[in-house]
Amino acid sequence: MKVGDLIDVLIEKLENKEGTVVLSHEKAEFKKNWDNILSICNEGGIIKGKVTAIVKGGLVVNVGVEAFLPASQIDVITPKNLAGFVGNTYESRSSKSTRNARTSFCPARELIESERTTKRAKILGEMTPGDIRKGTVKNITDFRRVH
């Protein structure tokens, strides 16, 4: 910032002990970002955020404000090692938010499940009996009947 710049500020106090108006540019930016996030959430929109840290129970994601992403909501199967997520940018659909705390719960699992359902339907629609496809073994299960 420099003298003459126009900036947004939040009025914290109309008058402090010295009779001065107390303003905050940082809080104004936070409020703008938070209002934007709430608007996206209310519309069922998708939020992009960058993972900045690992905390107990999940990740901190910067979506304009610091948000908490619970480990249980990262993927369909809760990942054991969260280190690989730090520094990456992800999209998530927010279904819960709280105005009191400086957190926003951004469940990514719902979005992942939706994308997987769409991909599955597309792939199944393209396949016909007799096709040969390459795949990755994810699990081995014994399907023999037990009598």
C-alpha positions as CSV (number, residue, x, y, z in Angstrom):
1,M,0.0,0.0,0.0
2,K,1.1,3.6,-0.5
3,V,-0.4,7.0,0.2
4,G,-3.3,7.7,-2.1
5,D,-4.3,4.0,-2.7
6,L,-7.9,3.1,-2.3
7,I,-8.4,0.1,0.0
8,D,-11.3,-1.6,1.7
9,V,-11.3,-1.4,5.5
10,L,-13.6,-2.8,8.2
11,I,-14.6,-0.4,11.0
12,E,-13.7,-2.0,14.3
13,K,-14.6,0.9,16.6
14,L,-16.1,4.3,15.8
15,E,-14.0,5.7,18.6
16,N,-11.3,4.4,20.8
17,K,-9.9,5.9,24.1
18,E,-8.0,8.6,22.0
19,G,-11.1,9.4,19.9
20,T,-9.7,7.7,16.8
21,V,-11.7,5.5,14.4
22,V,-10.1,2.0,14.5
23,L,-10.0,0.3,11.0
24,S,-8.7,-3.0,9.7
25,H,-7.7,-3.8,6.2
26,E,-6.9,-7.4,7.0
27,K,-10.3,-8.0,8.6
28,A,-12.0,-6.4,5.6
29,E,-10.2,-8.8,3.3
30,F,-11.2,-11.7,5.5
31,K,-14.9,-10.6,5.5
32,K,-14.9,-10.3,1.7
33,N,-13.4,-13.7,1.3
34,W,-15.7,-15.3,3.9
35,D,-18.8,-13.7,2.3
36,N,-17.7,-15.0,-1.1
37,I,-17.3,-18.5,0.4
38,L,-20.7,-18.4,2.1
39,S,-22.3,-17.3,-1.2
40,I,-20.6,-20.3,-3.0
41,C,-21.7,-22.7,-0.2
42,N,-25.3,-21.4,-0.3
43,E,-25.4,-22.0,-4.0
44,G,-23.9,-25.5,-3.6
45,G,-20.9,-24.4,-5.6
46,I,-17.4,-25.8,-5.7
47,I,-14.5,-24.2,-3.8
48,K,-10.9,-24.5,-4.8
49,G,-8.3,-24.5,-2.1
50,K,-4.6,-25.2,-1.5
51,V,-3.6,-27.5,1.4
52,T,-1.2,-25.6,3.6
53,A,-0.8,-27.8,6.7
54,I,-1.6,-31.0,8.5
55,V,-3.4,-30.7,11.8
56,K,-4.9,-33.2,14.2
57,G,-7.7,-34.9,12.4
58,G,-7.2,-33.5,8.9
59,L,-5.8,-30.7,6.8
60,V,-5.8,-26.9,6.7
61,V,-6.9,-25.6,3.3
62,N,-6.6,-22.0,2.2
63,V,-9.8,-21.1,0.3
64,G,-9.4,-17.4,0.8
65,V,-9.6,-18.1,4.6
66,E,-8.2,-21.0,6.5
67,A,-10.5,-24.0,6.3
68,F,-10.5,-27.4,8.0
69,L,-10.9,-30.5,5.9
70,P,-11.4,-33.6,8.1
71,A,-9.3,-36.6,7.1
72,S,-12.5,-38.7,6.9
73,Q,-13.8,-36.3,4.1
74,I,-10.6,-36.3,2.0
75,D,-11.4,-39.4,0.0
76,V,-13.8,-42.4,0.0
77,I,-11.2,-44.3,2.1
78,T,-9.6,-42.1,4.8
79,P,-5.9,-41.8,3.9
80,K,-3.4,-42.8,6.5
81,N,-0.6,-40.5,5.4
82,L,-1.7,-36.8,4.8
83,A,1.8,-35.5,3.9
84,G,1.2,-36.0,0.2
85,F,-1.7,-33.6,0.2
86,V,0.3,-30.5,1.4
87,G,1.0,-28.0,-1.3
88,N,-1.7,-29.4,-3.7
89,T,-4.8,-27.6,-4.8
90,Y,-8.1,-29.4,-4.7
91,E,-11.8,-28.7,-5.4
92,S,-14.5,-29.4,-2.9
93,R,-18.2,-28.8,-2.3
94,S,-19.0,-27.3,1.0
95,S,-22.1,-28.4,2.8
96,K,-21.4,-27.0,6.2
97,S,-20.1,-23.7,7.3
98,T,-20.0,-21.7,10.5
99,R,-19.7,-17.9,10.7
100,N,-18.5,-17.8,14.3
101,A,-15.3,-19.8,13.8
102,R,-12.6,-19.1,11.2
103,T,-13.2,-22.5,9.7
104,S,-15.2,-24.0,6.9
105,F,-15.8,-27.6,6.6
106,C,-15.2,-28.6,3.0
107,P,-16.1,-32.3,2.4
108,A,-14.3,-33.4,-0.7
109,R,-15.5,-37.0,-0.4
110,E,-19.0,-36.1,-1.8
111,L,-17.4,-34.5,-4.9
112,I,-15.1,-37.5,-5.4
113,E,-18.0,-40.0,-5.1
114,S,-20.0,-37.9,-7.6
115,E,-17.1,-37.9,-10.0
116,R,-16.5,-41.6,-9.6
117,T,-20.2,-42.4,-10.3
118,T,-20.1,-40.3,-13.4
119,K,-16.8,-41.9,-14.6
120,R,-18.2,-45.4,-13.8
121,A,-21.3,-44.8,-15.8
122,K,-19.3,-43.5,-18.8
123,I,-16.9,-46.5,-18.8
124,L,-19.7,-49.0,-18.3
125,G,-21.6,-47.3,-21.2
126,E,-18.6,-47.7,-23.5
127,M,-17.9,-51.4,-22.6
128,T,-19.4,-54.4,-24.3
129,P,-19.1,-58.1,-23.5
130,G,-15.8,-59.5,-24.9
131,D,-13.9,-56.2,-24.5
132,I,-10.4,-56.5,-23.1
133,R,-9.4,-53.7,-20.7
134,K,-6.3,-52.9,-18.6
135,G,-6.8,-52.3,-15.0
136,T,-5.1,-52.1,-11.6
137,V,-5.7,-54.8,-8.9
138,K,-7.1,-53.1,-5.9
139,N,-8.2,-56.1,-3.8
140,I,-8.3,-59.9,-4.0
141,T,-11.4,-61.6,-2.7
142,D,-12.4,-65.2,-2.6
143,F,-15.9,-65.5,-4.1
144,R,-16.3,-69.2,-3.6
145,R,-19.5,-70.1,-1.8
146,V,-19.2,-71.4,1.7
147,H,-21.7,-74.2,2.4
